[in-house]
């Protein structure tokens, strides 16, 4: 990426972050709805902290921080940088004000764009800025998911934006067959990738089938109506314990109003649409449904292999990158030969490779162009995603799996 292209991308990404915060009040931006979420104000500060700490501090001549206290307040998990404000207490940061955080962003933007226009813009600097932009795009998605959870807790059930409608309705379901064999996975070729997508390597796949689209609300409602949440036979032991502890009887954002199902969305409370993809399910819920339906979750390598195969052949595998992150059955672990990036940014992915599962694809909140077939998202089992189902070829006929 050239300096001019990177400078243009920087302006675009940073402005988009501000546009996502624009519909929100200062009060909206300060509240933290749960320990796993962050206030919007903190996202705005942290994404600027990334550029100040990892880029300006190293390359800017006569560097001076905007506010030394921000080094701790907006540090997320980088132990090599130093102390961190406790994650679960980010909602207590009534100071600095939202206006001060926006002034911090503007200051960082001015200084970084000045650095891009200087003689200090070497290849290593450009690479780190590009990483920072992809990091910020991840936070743009987190901003939408965090604010959705926040607004869902209000008795007013307010809309974030009426323009944030659900994506395209589901098409008919087909089972796509893949022969498997020795295949290559991981990032290859040109373009950006995170270090956890490397190195590209070979894996062996048995023949398998993959559903052509995600599971719908209507299909998942059949599981709910059939007593799926009361049937321990289809749940992993840890999943059943989680369900009981959470008193979960249906998906997180589903609501019953006057005998009818509704779903809370970024556009507010809407009647549940049976043809839309079911979203915001934990790994446990996705796995339980797949077992109930006589199928299973795909591995991350089956998912990636299938996507590349259909992209080459023109087969119809829909809802890949613009509907919901899709649970796989693969534990999040290092690829053979993996080496984290040097320095503090090496903490970005590698140190989280334990007790988490891989999700593939992308959601309606994922910025356009951010996702790719080798992208590896990862979350603990209790977090929310969606899924498509899979099965080994030849074990049983799956043709009528979703006749509801």
C-alpha positions in Angstrom: 0.0 0.0 0.0 1.4 3.4 -1.0 1.7 6.3 1.4 -1.0 8.2 -0.4 -3.4 5.2 -0.4 -2.7 4.6 3.2 -3.3 8.2 4.1 -6.6 8.1 2.3 -7.6 4.9 4.1 -6.6 6.4 7.4 -8.9 9.4 7.0 -11.8 7.1 5.8 -11.5 4.6 8.6 -11.1 7.2 11.3 -14.1 9.2 10.1 -16.3 6.1 9.9 -15.6 5.5 13.6 -16.9 8.9 14.4 -19.9 8.4 12.2 -20.9 5.3 14.1 -20.8 7.3 17.4 -22.8 10.2 15.9 -26.4 8.8 16.7 -25.5 8.4 20.3 -25.7 10.9 23.2 -22.8 11.5 25.6 -24.7 9.4 28.2 -24.9 6.5 25.7 -21.2 6.7 25.1 -20.2 6.5 28.7 -22.2 3.4 29.9 -20.8 -0.1 30.1 -23.6 -2.7 29.9 -21.5 -5.7 31.0 -17.8 -6.6 31.7 -17.3 -8.0 28.3 -18.5 -4.8 26.6 -16.8 -1.4 26.5 -18.3 2.1 26.4 -18.3 3.8 23.1 -16.2 6.6 24.6 -13.5 4.0 25.5 -13.5 2.6 22.0 -12.9 6.1 20.6 -10.1 6.6 23.0 -8.5 3.2 22.7 -8.3 3.3 18.9 -6.5 6.6 19.1 -4.3 5.2 21.9 -3.2 2.5 19.6 -1.8 4.9 17.0 -0.2 7.2 19.7 1.4 4.4 21.6 2.6 2.1 18.8 3.2 4.6 16.0 3.7 8.2 17.3 5.7 7.3 20.4 8.2 5.4 18.2 8.4 7.5 15.1 7.3 11.1 15.9 10.2 13.4 16.4 10.1 15.1 19.9 7.1 12.9 20.9 4.9 14.2 23.7 1.8 12.4 24.8 -1.6 14.2 24.6 -2.3 13.2 28.2 0.1 10.8 30.1 -2.9 9.4 32.0 -4.4 8.0 28.8 -1.6 5.5 28.6 -3.2 3.5 31.4 -6.9 4.5 30.8 -7.0 3.3 27.2 -4.6 0.3 27.4 -6.7 -2.8 26.7 -4.5 -5.8 27.3 -1.0 -5.0 26.3 1.1 -6.0 29.3 4.3 -4.9 27.6 3.0 -1.3 27.6 2.3 -1.2 31.3 -0.6 -0.8 33.7 -4.2 -1.0 32.6 -7.5 0.3 33.9 -9.6 -2.7 34.9 -11.7 -3.8 32.0 -14.9 -4.3 34.0 -14.6 -0.7 35.3 -14.4 1.2 32.0 -17.9 2.5 32.5 -16.7 4.4 35.6 -14.6 6.7 33.4 -16.8 9.7 33.5 -13.6 11.7 32.9 -12.2 12.4 30.4 -15.3 13.8 28.8 -16.5 12.7 25.4 -15.4 16.1 24.0 -11.9 15.6 25.4 -11.7 12.1 23.8 -12.8 13.5 20.5 -10.1 16.2 20.9 -7.6 13.4 21.6 -8.6 11.7 18.3 -8.2 14.9 16.3 -4.8 15.5 17.8 -3.6 12.0 17.0 -5.0 12.3 13.5 -3.2 15.6 12.8 0.1 14.2 14.1 -0.1 10.9 12.4 -1.0 12.4 9.0 1.9 14.7 9.4 4.1 11.7 10.0 2.8 10.1 6.9 3.8 13.1 4.9 7.4 13.1 6.3 10.6 11.3 5.5 10.0 9.0 8.4 7.3 7.0 6.5 9.3 3.8 6.0 7.9 0.3 5.2 7.8 -0.8 8.9 5.9 2.3 9.8 3.4 1.9 7.0 2.8 -1.7 8.0 2.1 -0.8 11.6 -0.4 1.9 10.5 -2.2 -0.6 8.3 -2.5 -2.9 11.3 -3.9 -0.1 13.3 -6.6 0.6 10.7 -7.7 -3.1 10.7 -7.6 -3.0 14.5 -9.9 0.1 14.4 -12.3 -1.7 12.0 -12.6 -4.5 14.5 -13.5 -1.9 17.1 -16.1 -0.4 14.7 -17.8 -3.8 14.8 -17.5 -4.0 18.5 -19.0 -0.5 18.9 -22.2 -1.7 17.2 -22.4 -5.0 19.1 -21.7 -3.2 22.4 -24.3 -0.5 21.8 -26.9 -3.1 20.8 -26.5 -4.9 24.1 -26.6 -1.6 25.9 -29.8 -0.4 24.3 -31.5 -3.8 24.7 -31.3 -3.3 28.5 -33.3 -0.1 28.3 -37.1 -0.5 29.0 -37.6 1.9 26.1 -35.9 -0.6 23.7 -34.7 2.4 21.6 -33.3 2.1 18.1 -29.7 2.9 17.4 -30.6 3.7 13.8 -33.6 2.9 11.6 -31.2 2.5 8.7 -29.5 -0.5 10.4 -31.9 -3.1 9.0 -31.2 -6.8 8.7 -29.5 -8.1 5.6 -31.0 -10.1 2.8 -33.5 -12.9 3.6 -32.4 -16.5 3.4 -32.7 -18.5 0.2 -33.5 -22.2 0.0 -31.2 -24.6 1.7 -29.0 -26.9 -0.3 -26.3 -29.3 0.8 -23.0 -28.7 -1.0 -20.7 -31.7 -1.2 -16.9 -31.4 -1.0 -14.4 -34.3 -1.6 -11.9 -33.1 1.0 -8.4 -34.5 0.8 -5.1 -32.7 1.4 -5.8 -29.0 1.2 -4.0 -25.7 1.9 -5.5 -23.2 4.5 -4.3 -19.9 5.8 -3.6 -16.6 4.2 -1.8 -16.7 0.8 -0.9 -14.1 -1.7 -0.9 -10.4 -1.4 -2.9 -8.1 0.9 -3.2 -7.7 4.6 -3.7 -10.5 7.1 -3.4 -10.8 10.9 -0.5 -13.0 12.2 -2.9 -15.7 13.4 -3.8 -16.4 9.7 -0.2 -17.6 9.1 1.6 -19.6 8.0 -0.3 -21.2 5.2 -0.2 -25.0 5.6 -1.8 -28.3 4.6 -4.5 -30.1 6.5 -6.4 -33.3 5.7 -10.2 -33.2 5.3 -12.6 -36.1 5.1 -15.4 -35.7 2.5 -18.1 -33.4 4.0 -21.2 -31.5 3.2 -21.9 -27.9 4.2 -25.2 -26.1 4.3 -25.5 -23.4 1.5 -26.7 -20.7 4.0 -27.0 -20.0 7.7 -29.7 -21.4 9.9 -32.8 -19.2 10.0 -34.9 -17.8 12.9 -37.7 -20.1 11.8 -35.6 -23.2 11.9 -34.2 -22.3 15.3 -37.7 -21.5 16.6 -38.6 -25.1 15.8 -35.8 -26.2 18.1 -37.1 -23.8 20.8 -40.7 -25.0 20.3 -39.6 -28.7 20.5 -38.2 -28.1 24.0 -34.6 -27.9 22.8 -33.6 -25.7 25.8 -35.1 -28.3 28.2 -33.4 -31.4 26.6 -30.0 -32.1 28.1 -29.3 -34.9 25.6 -28.4 -32.3 22.9 -26.3 -30.1 25.1 -22.6 -30.3 26.0 -22.2 -30.6 29.7 -20.6 -27.2 30.1 -23.3 -25.8 27.8 -26.1 -27.2 29.9 -24.5 -25.8 33.0 -24.2 -22.4 31.3 -27.9 -22.5 30.1 -29.1 -23.3 33.6 -26.9 -20.6 35.2 -28.1 -18.0 32.7 -31.7 -19.2 32.8 -31.6 -19.2 29.0 -34.7 -20.5 27.3 -34.3 -18.8 23.9 -31.7 -16.5 22.1 -30.4 -13.4 23.8 -32.4 -10.8 21.9 -35.6 -12.6 21.4 -38.7 -11.3 23.3 -42.3 -12.4 23.5 -44.9 -9.7 23.3 -48.6 -10.5 23.4 -48.0 -14.2 22.4 -45.7 -13.3 19.4 -42.0 -13.5 19.1 -40.0 -10.3 18.5 -36.3 -9.6 18.2 -34.3 -6.6 19.4 -32.2 -5.2 16.6 -30.2 -2.0 16.0 -33.4 -0.7 14.4 -35.3 -1.4 17.6 -37.7 -4.2 18.5 -39.0 -5.9 15.4 -41.4 -8.9 14.9 -39.2 -12.0 14.6 -38.6 -12.7 10.9 -38.5 -16.5 10.3 -36.5 -16.0 7.1 -33.7 -14.0 8.6 -30.6 -15.7 9.9 -30.6 -16.5 13.6 -27.9 -14.5 15.4 -26.4 -13.9 18.8 -26.1 -17.5 19.8 -23.4 -18.8 22.1 -21.3 -21.7 20.9 -23.3 -23.9 23.2 -26.6 -23.0 21.6 -25.3 -23.4 18.1 -23.8 -26.8 19.0 -27.0 -28.0 20.7 -29.1 -27.0 17.7 -26.8 -28.8 15.3 -27.0 -32.0 17.4 -30.8 -31.7 17.6 -31.0 -31.4 13.8 -28.8 -34.4 13.2 -25.8 -32.5 12.0 -22.7 -30.7 13.5 -20.7 -27.5 13.3 -18.1 -27.4 10.6 -14.4 -27.1 11.4 -12.7 -23.9 10.5 -10.7 -25.6 7.8 -13.9 -27.1 6.2 -15.4 -23.6 6.2 -12.4 -22.0 4.6 -11.9 -24.8 2.1 -15.6 -24.7 1.1 -15.5 -20.9 0.6 -12.5 -21.1 -1.7 -13.9 -23.9 -3.7 -17.3 -22.2 -4.3 -15.6 -18.9 -5.1 -13.6 -20.8 -7.8 -16.5 -22.8 -9.1 -19.4 -20.4 -9.0 -21.5 -22.6 -6.6 -24.0 -20.9 -4.4 -22.6 -20.6 -0.8 -24.4 -17.5 0.6 -24.3 -15.3 3.7 -20.6 -15.6 4.1 -19.3 -12.1 5.1 -22.3 -9.9 5.7 -24.7 -11.7 8.0 -23.1 -13.1 11.1 -19.9 -14.5 12.4 -20.2 -18.3 12.2 -19.2 -20.7 14.9 -16.9 -23.6 14.0 -16.0 -26.6 16.1 -12.3 -25.7 16.0 -10.5 -24.6 19.1 -8.5 -21.4 18.6 -4.9 -22.5 18.4 -1.7 -21.6 16.6 -1.0 -22.9 13.1 2.1 -25.1 12.7 5.1 -22.7 12.6 3.2 -19.7 14.0 5.3 -16.8 15.3 3.6 -13.8 16.9 4.6 -10.3 15.6 7.6 -8.9 17.4 7.1 -6.4 20.2 4.0 -5.4 22.2 1.7 -5.8 19.1 2.6 -9.5 19.3 0.1 -9.7 22.1 -2.7 -8.9 19.6 -3.6 -12.5 18.9 -1.2 -15.1 20.1 -1.7 -14.9 23.8 -5.4 -15.6 23.5 -4.9 -19.1 21.9 -6.5 -21.0 24.7 -10.1 -21.8 25.8 -11.7 -20.2 22.8 -13.4 -21.3 19.5 -12.8 -20.0 16.0 -15.6 -18.1 14.1 -15.4 -17.5 10.4 -17.0 -15.1 8.0 -18.3 -11.7 9.0 -21.4 -9.9 10.2 -23.6 -7.1 9.1 -21.5 -4.9 11.4 -18.2 -5.9 9.8 -16.9 -3.0 7.7 -16.9 -3.8 4.0 -13.7 -5.3 2.7 -12.4 -6.2 6.2 -13.2 -9.9 6.2 -11.7 -12.6 4.0 -11.7 -16.4 3.7 -8.7 -16.9 6.0 -9.8 -14.5 8.7 -10.0 -16.1 12.2 -12.2 -14.5 14.7 -12.3 -16.1 18.2 -14.4 -15.9 21.3 -15.2 -18.0 24.4 -18.2 -20.3 24.1 -20.5 -17.9 26.0 -20.2 -15.2 23.4 -22.6 -14.7 20.5 -22.4 -15.7 16.8 -24.4 -17.6 14.2 -23.7 -20.8 12.3 -24.3 -23.0 9.3 -24.3 -26.8 9.8 -22.2 -29.5 8.3 -21.9 -33.3 8.2 -19.5 -36.0 7.1 -20.5 -37.3 3.7 -22.0 -40.8 3.7 -23.0 -41.0 7.4 -26.6 -40.2 6.7 -28.8 -38.5 4.2 -29.3 -34.8 5.1 -31.5 -33.8 2.2 -34.6 -33.1 4.4 -32.8 -31.8 7.5 -34.6 -28.5 7.5 -38.1 -29.4 6.4 -39.9 -27.6 9.3 
